[in-house]
Amino acid sequence: MTGVLDVLIHNAAVWESNAFSSGYDFEAVPEAETRRIIDVNTTAPITLTRALLPHLRRSENPKVILIGSVNDLPNTRFPEVAYGASKWGLRGVANTLREALRPDRIGVTIIHPGTIGDAVHNRQGVLVGEGIPFSDMGGIVRCVIETSRRAVIKEITVPAMLDTEV
């Protein structure tokens, strides 16, 4: 594969099958599910970035954007252990990858969004309001992409107004 890659966005995420509900039970999460969550949310971005580095290095203004979660921030009240740990890990990936790629002047940003979409539900499934519009997230990503190579946006935190666990 040859060519130039200007932007690599890691947006994949999986979580426990009983996550974000009143039925969440840490002890009921199978080990295989925990490993899959860590692999998809934390290990895959490392592997994919490494594989695509030659193409990013050819760009005039290369960016790596990782989509984290408000779950990877201190003092949130989310009990989802594997998902939260994987997103904390992704935050660590962003911080260390930024340093590893600094000599290549490849910008690395992690965005910590809250609930995205039209609806915010509480753990009992009750609608409590609206989430972050997709257009807002698109604008935030565009801002990161359009930043010059002379600057790097390290982190952006964007909870939905009515996210109550943040």
N, C-alpha and C positions, 0 to 999 in steps of 0.2 A: 504494500500500500504506500503510495506516495501522495504528496500534497500538503496543503496548509490547513491547519485547524486553528481558527481564531478563538473559539469559545467552547469549553467543555463544561456542561452543566450536569451535575449528579443530582438527580431528582427522584431516584427510586427509593422506596421505603416500604417495609412490611412491619407488622406488629403482631402481638399475640392475638390469637383468634377471639379471645374474650376481653380484649382491651377496650378501654374507654367506655365501660358500662358498669353498672352496679354489680354485675356478675363476675368482674375480674377477680381472679384468684391466682396469685403468684405460684402457689404450690401445685396447681393443676396444669401448669404450662409444661408440656413434654420437653425433654432435653433436646430432641431433634428440632423442635420449633425454635427454641432459644438459639441454637447454633445457626439455623437458617437466618434468623433476624440479624444476628451479628455479621454473618457473611454478606448478606445483601446490603445492609445499611452502613457497614464500616469497612469490611475487607474489599468489597467490589470496587469502591471508589479509588482505593490505593492501586489495585491491579489495573484498572482501566486507565488511570492517569499515567502510570508507568508505561503502559503499552502505547499511549498516544503522545507521549512527550516529544518524539522526533517531529511530529506534525505541528505541535504547539510552538516549538522552537523556531519554526519557519514563519510564524505570524509576525506582523508589524506591532500588534498590541494583544498578546495572548492573555487569556483569562481562564481560570478554573473557578467555577462557582459550585459550591456545595449547598444543598438545601437541607438544613438541619431541622430544628424544631424548638419551640419554647420549652420542650421537655429536656433540652440539654443545658438549661440555665439553672443557676443556683436558686434555691428557695421556691421552687415550684412544688405543687402538691400532687404530682402525678405518681401513682403507685406502680405503673407498668415497668417492671424491672428490666426485662430484656430490651424492650424498645428504648427506654430511657438510657440504659447503659450504652446501647449502640449509637445513639445520637450524641451522648457525651463523648464517645469514642470518635465520632465523626468530627466533633469540635476539635479534638486533639489532632486528628488527621489534618484539618485545615491549618491549625497553628504550626505544626511541624513541617507540613508540605510547603507552606509559605516560606519558611526558612530554607528548606532544601532547594526551592526553585528561585530564590532571590538572585543567585548569580546569573540566571537566565532571564531575569526581569519578567517572570510570569506571575501575574497577579492572582492571588488566591483569596477568595471571599467566602465566608459562610453566612447564610441568611437563616435566621431563626424565626419562621412564621408560626403564628397561632393557627386557629381554625380558618381554613380557606373555603370559600364557597358561599352559598346563599343562606346557610343555616348554622346556628350554633345550638347544640343540644347539651343538656347536662347529663350526668351519669345515669339518670333515671329515664333518659330518652325524651325529656320534655324540651320543646323548642324554647330557647331563651333569647334569641336574637339572630342577627345576621353576622356572617363571617367576613373575612377579608375578600373583597372582590378580586377576581382573577386579573382584571385590568390593573389593579394596584400592584399586584405581584409582578406583572409584566413590566410596569413602569420602574419598579425597584431593580429588576434584573437589567433592564435597558440602561439605567443609571450606572450600574457597575460596569457594564460592557463599554459604555462610552467614556469612562474615566481614562485619562491618558496613561501611558506606560510609566510616567514619572510619579504616579501615586497609586496607592493600593487601599481599597476599602476592606478592612479586616473583617468586621462583623456588622450585621444589621439585624436588629431585633424588631419584629413586627407582630405583636399579639393582636388578635381581634379585640375590639373595644369591649365585648361582653365575655371574653374568655375569663372564667372565674377562678381557674386553677393557676394562673400566672401571677 
